[in-house]
Structure formats: structure tokens, C-alpha cells
Amino acid sequence: MSKPPYVPPKVWTFEAPSGGQFASINRPVAGPTHDKPLPTGKHPLQLYSLATPNGVKVTILLEELLALGHGGAEYDAWLIRIGEGDQFGSGFVQVNPNSKIPALLDRSVEPPVRVFESGAILLYLAEKFGAFLPRDLAARTETLNWLFWQMGSAPYLGGGFGHFYVYAPEKFEYAINRFTMEAKRQLDVLDRRLGESAYLGGDTYSIADIAVWPWYGQLVRGNLYGAAEFLAVHEYANVQRWAEAIAQRPAVQRGTRVNRTWGEEASQVAERHAASDLA
């Protein structure tokens, strides 16, 4: 006997978690759930994060900046275990009232500057150090076009496709079909662009590539949601070429290990406080 169709109530109320991997931490209100100050290290930049696609954007950029010789980009990366609700601690909420990783505190200025939302952090760091963001108006604008494209489109890939394909307590044909269609459309958008230029902003590697690669680059490399075959990623040759080129960068390889607590042991660096932690 099939379930009766769901009929939305006149007014929605939160009565119980609906299931799924993250049900225990989902709630319809903001603010801290407990008092917990954030740790602070010795470096100018304090990062509070986890090695999700959004989290590694920032560690990749920081490692790229350090590789260029920007000593002011030295950072402490503290682990935020989102499955345990660390993002709802009072200290974290003070840095990011939206309770999402990553969050950055820049103590090289007084008073310290908080930066939250991964795209905002990339832009802040690129402007602070004058790197990975072209100065030419047209090239800069094209780079920012793709940075903000990623910020607007990733929720469809992560919160949409990824959620219903992997994390939802049940498989729902409508939801999977809806978000699969959008994920493939986005891959086609990228493939067409990368058929025109080596990188998203043009001929130069930039924060646009750093923002997009952890999501779509890792997807076509088979490292996200186990969905490469399902999405037929072999159809997107330009995205694959770009994704593999970025994966070979030493700073990218280092950045993807930071705040990682799963996978092969050699790939895990739960916290980073010195370059030697990634040796």
C-alpha cells in the first residue's frame, strides 16, 4: 500500500527531525546553542573550518598565497565538527552568525575583521594580498562573474543533488531528477566556458577556479557523492582537463588535506598551525 500524498499544513511547525545524516543539527532558528569560546593561535589569520568543498576553498587559497611568498597569509586552521554542532558554539556564532563553515578572523588589523561565507573570504584574501584576482577591469569582472556563479549554483549541487542523491533518508525520484538535470546543466555551462579559455576567468588561474574546483572539479574526478558515473561526467572533457590540471598543483594538494578527518590517513590533517603540519 503506497503512502498518501503529502499535503503541506497551513502553517509549518518544527515538530521532529525529518531524518537524514544531518537531522540532529538542523533547526529553524539561529544563534548559539551553547557557550564555547573559539581557540586562537599565533598567526595573523585564524580559520575555523572543515574540509568540505566550501571549507577547502579557503585552505587552498591560503596555501597558494604562502607558495607565492606572502608570509602574512600564515594561518591557524581549527577544526569545526559540524556533525557535532561546533558551529553553534557562542564563539563561532560571533564570527559567523549564519553558523556555517568556513569562518575567518583576521587579527592583523585592529580591531580584528571577521569574514564569513567562502566567496567573501576568497575575495577578501585576494584583495588583501593582491593575488589571484586580475587588476584589469574586464578580467577582474569575468573572474568575479564565475566566483558569484559558483556561490549561486553550488546549493543546487550540494543542498539539492547531493542531499537527495546521498543524504536524504529516502530516495525521491522527482527530487533526484530535478537536481540531476540542474547539475548536468551547470556542468555544461562550465564545459562550454572551459572550451573557450584555460581557466574560468580567462588565461590565468584565479579565485574563480579555486571556488569552483572543490565542487565541480572534484565531482568530475569522482571524489564527490560517488556520482561520476550517474552524471556521465565523461561528457564534459573540458571540465575534466581543467580539473586534473588544478589537482596537480602542490598548494591544492596541501589545501585539501587541512581540517580533513576522513579518508586515507595520509590525507588527514585535522588542524594546521605550521607548514610542517603538511610535510
PyMOL commands that set and color helices and strands:
alter all, ss='L'
color gray80, all
select helices_A, chain A and resi 23-25+53-67+71-73+82-84+86-88+90-95+118-129+137-167+173-194+207-220+233-235+237-247+250-255+265-267+275-278
alter helices_A, ss='H'
color red, helices_A
select strands_A, chain A and resi 45-49+75-79+103-106+113-116
alter strands_A, ss='S'
color yellow, strands_A
deselect
rebuild
show_as cartoon
